[in-house]
Amino acid sequence: MAETAANPAAPLTQVRALLTETLNLGARGDALDASSALLGALPELDSMAVATVLTALEERFGIRIDDDDVSAETFETLGDLAAMVARKTA
């Protein structure tokens, strides 16, 4: 994705929007920044929601997320999740 490479903030903004939409966070999603905790901090982000978010990320970014790419650390913060997307789209 050319816009991601040109704008390092793009994955963060796009992943925040995807999470807000997928988890129905509304205005709470707008307050998320790179250091915002995800797993354990957002009640909406349960195991089923993680699977839904991963599928949505694959579809939106045209990437493939392997089991090895997914860990608690991947979902620790919004910045961590966006960094994984950035690596996959590079």
Z-matrix of the N, CA and C atoms (Angstrom, degrees):
N
C 1 1.451
C 2 1.527 1 108.13
N 3 1.295 2 118.21 1 110.33
C 4 1.455 3 123.12 2 -173.42
C 5 1.522 4 112.15 3 -61.29
N 6 1.327 5 118.41 4 -39.10
C 7 1.457 6 119.24 5 -177.48
C 8 1.523 7 111.18 6 -67.10
N 9 1.310 8 118.19 7 -28.46
C 10 1.452 9 121.20 8 177.42
C 11 1.521 10 110.76 9 -68.30
N 12 1.316 11 117.35 10 -43.64
C 13 1.454 12 121.02 11 179.55
C 14 1.522 13 111.08 12 -66.44
N 15 1.316 14 117.21 13 -36.85
C 16 1.455 15 121.28 14 -178.15
C 17 1.524 16 111.55 15 -75.43
N 18 1.316 17 117.51 16 -28.06
C 19 1.460 18 121.88 17 -175.85
C 20 1.518 19 109.23 18 -130.40
N 21 1.348 20 117.67 19 98.64
C 22 1.456 21 119.98 20 -177.43
C 23 1.526 22 113.59 21 -60.77
N 24 1.329 23 118.27 22 -23.14
C 25 1.461 24 121.08 23 178.95
C 26 1.525 25 111.75 24 -77.66
N 27 1.334 26 116.77 25 -15.07
C 28 1.464 27 120.53 26 -176.63
C 29 1.526 28 112.99 27 -57.63
N 30 1.347 29 119.88 28 -46.63
C 31 1.466 30 117.78 29 179.79
C 32 1.528 31 112.30 30 -60.11
N 33 1.319 32 117.76 31 -40.22
C 34 1.458 33 120.80 32 -179.82
C 35 1.526 34 110.64 33 -60.93
N 36 1.317 35 115.97 34 -48.72
C 37 1.463 36 120.94 35 -179.92
C 38 1.522 37 111.14 36 -62.71
N 39 1.312 38 116.15 37 -43.52
C 40 1.468 39 120.32 38 -177.81
C 41 1.527 40 112.01 39 -70.99
N 42 1.324 41 117.14 40 -38.75
C 43 1.462 42 120.28 41 178.82
C 44 1.528 43 109.76 42 -68.70
N 45 1.336 44 117.26 43 -39.28
C 46 1.474 45 120.24 44 176.10
C 47 1.528 46 109.98 45 -59.58
N 48 1.315 47 117.21 46 -45.36
C 49 1.468 48 120.78 47 179.48
C 50 1.521 49 110.88 48 -62.89
N 51 1.331 50 116.81 49 -41.40
C 52 1.459 51 120.53 50 179.46
C 53 1.527 52 110.79 51 -64.09
N 54 1.330 53 117.60 52 -45.27
C 55 1.463 54 120.45 53 178.24
C 56 1.520 55 111.35 54 -62.17
N 57 1.318 56 116.28 55 -43.85
C 58 1.461 57 120.80 56 -179.57
C 59 1.522 58 110.56 57 -59.47
N 60 1.310 59 115.76 58 -43.81
C 61 1.466 60 121.36 59 -179.95
C 62 1.531 61 111.69 60 -70.77
N 63 1.319 62 116.94 61 -49.20
C 64 1.464 63 121.84 62 -175.02
C 65 1.523 64 112.13 63 -66.26
N 66 1.332 65 116.46 64 -38.75
C 67 1.460 66 120.53 65 -177.73
C 68 1.524 67 113.11 66 -95.53
N 69 1.325 68 115.86 67 2.23
C 70 1.478 69 120.78 68 -178.77
C 71 1.530 70 111.73 69 53.52
N 72 1.338 71 115.71 70 51.24
C 73 1.457 72 120.74 71 -176.84
C 74 1.524 73 113.12 72 -82.35
N 75 1.315 74 117.74 73 -18.43
C 76 1.459 75 120.34 74 -178.60
C 77 1.514 76 111.49 75 59.07
N 78 1.327 77 116.36 76 -136.19
C 79 1.465 78 121.89 77 -176.17
C 80 1.527 79 111.95 78 -64.86
N 81 1.336 80 118.00 79 -25.20
C 82 1.471 81 119.64 80 178.07
C 83 1.521 82 110.95 81 -62.07
N 84 1.317 83 117.04 82 -31.30
C 85 1.456 84 120.39 83 178.99
C 86 1.514 85 112.38 84 -65.87
N 87 1.324 86 116.78 85 -33.81
C 88 1.462 87 120.70 86 179.35
C 89 1.523 88 112.27 87 -63.64
N 90 1.331 89 117.01 88 -25.05
C 91 1.461 90 121.36 89 -177.70
C 92 1.531 91 112.45 90 -84.21
N 93 1.326 92 118.01 91 -8.44
C 94 1.466 93 120.67 92 -179.17
C 95 1.525 94 110.50 93 -71.01
N 96 1.333 95 115.69 94 134.60
C 97 1.459 96 120.39 95 172.99
C 98 1.526 97 108.46 96 -127.97
N 99 1.303 98 117.66 97 -176.11
C 100 1.467 99 121.57 98 -174.07
C 101 1.523 100 112.52 99 -57.66
N 102 1.322 101 117.91 100 -31.24
C 103 1.464 102 120.39 101 -177.06
C 104 1.527 103 113.12 102 -92.11
N 105 1.322 104 117.74 103 0.97
C 106 1.463 105 120.88 104 -179.00
C 107 1.524 106 110.62 105 -67.05
N 108 1.328 107 115.04 106 127.19
C 109 1.462 108 120.89 107 177.59
C 110 1.525 109 108.92 108 -69.63
N 111 1.326 110 115.68 109 143.31
C 112 1.469 111 120.95 110 179.84
C 113 1.522 112 110.65 111 -112.84
N 114 1.321 113 116.98 112 -75.55
C 115 1.457 114 121.85 113 -175.20
C 116 1.526 115 109.37 114 -64.27
N 117 1.315 116 115.49 115 122.27
C 118 1.452 117 120.97 116 -178.10
C 119 1.514 118 113.36 117 90.83
N 120 1.319 119 117.75 118 -18.89
C 121 1.460 120 121.40 119 -179.44
C 122 1.519 121 112.19 120 -102.32
N 123 1.318 122 116.99 121 -28.77
C 124 1.467 123 121.60 122 177.57
C 125 1.524 124 108.14 123 -104.82
N 126 1.329 125 117.68 124 110.27
C 127 1.468 126 119.53 125 -179.41
C 128 1.521 127 112.80 126 -58.21
N 129 1.313 128 116.87 127 -27.24
C 130 1.465 129 121.12 128 -179.76
C 131 1.526 130 112.45 129 -69.51
N 132 1.330 131 116.66 130 -20.27
C 133 1.463 132 120.92 131 -175.08
C 134 1.536 133 109.94 132 -92.28
N 135 1.336 134 114.74 133 73.58
C 136 1.461 135 120.10 134 175.48
C 137 1.528 136 108.65 135 -94.98
N 138 1.324 137 117.27 136 -175.27
C 139 1.465 138 119.90 137 -175.22
C 140 1.529 139 112.57 138 -61.51
N 141 1.307 140 117.66 139 -37.57
C 142 1.473 141 120.18 140 177.79
C 143 1.531 142 110.31 141 -67.33
N 144 1.315 143 116.65 142 -39.29
C 145 1.464 144 120.23 143 179.74
C 146 1.523 145 111.08 144 -67.44
N 147 1.336 146 117.66 145 -34.96
C 148 1.469 147 120.49 146 177.14
C 149 1.523 148 109.23 147 -58.94
N 150 1.326 149 116.75 148 -46.11
C 151 1.470 150 120.66 149 179.13
C 152 1.523 151 110.89 150 -61.43
N 153 1.317 152 117.00 151 -41.13
C 154 1.465 153 121.60 152 179.18
C 155 1.527 154 110.69 153 -64.90
N 156 1.329 155 116.47 154 -42.94
C 157 1.468 156 121.11 155 179.44
C 158 1.525 157 110.09 156 -63.99
N 159 1.320 158 117.75 157 -43.32
C 160 1.466 159 120.63 158 179.12
C 161 1.519 160 111.34 159 -60.39
N 162 1.315 161 117.26 160 -43.83
C 163 1.466 162 121.37 161 177.90
C 164 1.526 163 110.43 162 -63.09
N 165 1.315 164 116.61 163 -43.04
C 166 1.472 165 120.68 164 179.52
C 167 1.528 166 110.74 165 -63.96
N 168 1.338 167 117.46 166 -39.61
C 169 1.468 168 120.60 167 177.83
C 170 1.526 169 110.48 168 -63.23
N 171 1.328 170 116.52 169 -43.86
C 172 1.467 171 119.90 170 178.83
C 173 1.520 172 111.01 171 -60.05
N 174 1.311 173 116.42 172 -44.38
C 175 1.473 174 120.22 173 -179.06
C 176 1.514 175 112.19 174 -68.57
N 177 1.322 176 117.20 175 -45.78
C 178 1.469 177 120.20 176 -175.89
C 179 1.519 178 112.25 177 -68.79
N 180 1.335 179 117.76 178 -39.10
C 181 1.459 180 120.96 179 -174.67
C 182 1.520 181 113.37 180 -100.42
N 183 1.326 182 117.82 181 -4.80
C 184 1.460 183 120.40 182 -179.88
C 185 1.520 184 112.22 183 64.65
N 186 1.325 185 116.05 184 39.36
C 187 1.454 186 121.21 185 -178.79
C 188 1.526 187 110.01 186 -117.83
N 189 1.319 188 114.71 187 168.43
C 190 1.463 189 120.38 188 173.04
C 191 1.522 190 107.33 189 -117.88
N 192 1.316 191 115.67 190 125.41
C 193 1.456 192 121.15 191 179.53
C 194 1.517 193 107.67 192 -105.70
N 195 1.326 194 115.59 193 115.58
C 196 1.454 195 121.71 194 -179.53
C 197 1.527 196 110.00 195 -86.34
N 198 1.316 197 116.06 196 162.19
C 199 1.464 198 120.90 197 178.14
C 200 1.527 199 111.29 198 -55.94
N 201 1.328 200 116.69 199 -35.69
C 202 1.464 201 120.85 200 -179.76
C 203 1.530 202 112.61 201 -66.51
N 204 1.328 203 116.96 202 -19.72
C 205 1.460 204 121.14 203 -179.61
C 206 1.520 205 112.33 204 -81.60
N 207 1.328 206 116.53 205 -13.27
C 208 1.460 207 121.06 206 -171.83
C 209 1.524 208 110.35 207 -108.18
N 210 1.325 209 114.25 208 123.26
C 211 1.461 210 121.02 209 176.14
C 212 1.522 211 107.56 210 -151.34
N 213 1.313 212 115.62 211 174.43
C 214 1.467 213 119.28 212 176.33
C 215 1.527 214 110.11 213 -60.43
N 216 1.340 215 116.12 214 -34.38
C 217 1.461 216 120.06 215 179.94
C 218 1.526 217 111.73 216 -65.60
N 219 1.332 218 116.99 217 -33.86
C 220 1.465 219 120.78 218 178.74
C 221 1.521 220 110.71 219 -59.85
N 222 1.330 221 116.21 220 -36.35
C 223 1.461 222 121.89 221 -177.23
C 224 1.523 223 112.78 222 -104.33
N 225 1.344 224 117.10 223 16.89
C 226 1.464 225 119.57 224 -179.68
C 227 1.527 226 111.27 225 -65.87
N 228 1.340 227 116.58 226 -49.33
C 229 1.468 228 121.26 227 178.57
C 230 1.525 229 109.67 228 -134.50
N 231 1.316 230 115.16 229 164.91
C 232 1.461 231 120.00 230 175.30
C 233 1.526 232 109.92 231 -60.42
N 234 1.322 233 117.09 232 -38.55
C 235 1.461 234 121.01 233 178.86
C 236 1.523 235 112.20 234 -62.52
N 237 1.334 236 116.97 235 -38.81
C 238 1.465 237 120.42 236 178.34
C 239 1.523 238 110.95 237 -65.16
N 240 1.315 239 116.46 238 -42.91
C 241 1.470 240 120.32 239 179.67
C 242 1.525 241 110.24 240 -66.07
N 243 1.328 242 117.02 241 -42.85
C 244 1.466 243 120.66 242 177.86
C 245 1.518 244 111.43 243 -64.51
N 246 1.330 245 118.17 244 -35.58
C 247 1.462 246 121.47 245 178.51
C 248 1.537 247 110.67 246 -64.70
N 249 1.325 248 116.73 247 -39.33
C 250 1.461 249 119.93 248 177.30
C 251 1.535 250 110.05 249 -63.02
N 252 1.320 251 116.35 250 -42.57
C 253 1.473 252 120.35 251 178.39
C 254 1.528 253 109.44 252 -63.44
N 255 1.320 254 116.98 253 -43.49
C 256 1.473 255 120.68 254 179.81
C 257 1.527 256 110.76 255 -59.98
N 258 1.334 257 117.00 256 -42.07
C 259 1.475 258 120.05 257 178.03
C 260 1.518 259 111.04 258 -62.68
N 261 1.316 260 116.55 259 -40.75
C 262 1.459 261 121.01 260 -177.50
C 263 1.523 262 112.33 261 -71.30
N 264 1.321 263 117.52 262 -28.10
C 265 1.459 264 120.44 263 -177.77
C 266 1.522 265 112.88 264 -93.80
N 267 1.345 266 116.12 265 -6.39
C 268 1.486 267 119.74 266 -178.00
C 269 1.511 268 111.18 267 -70.15
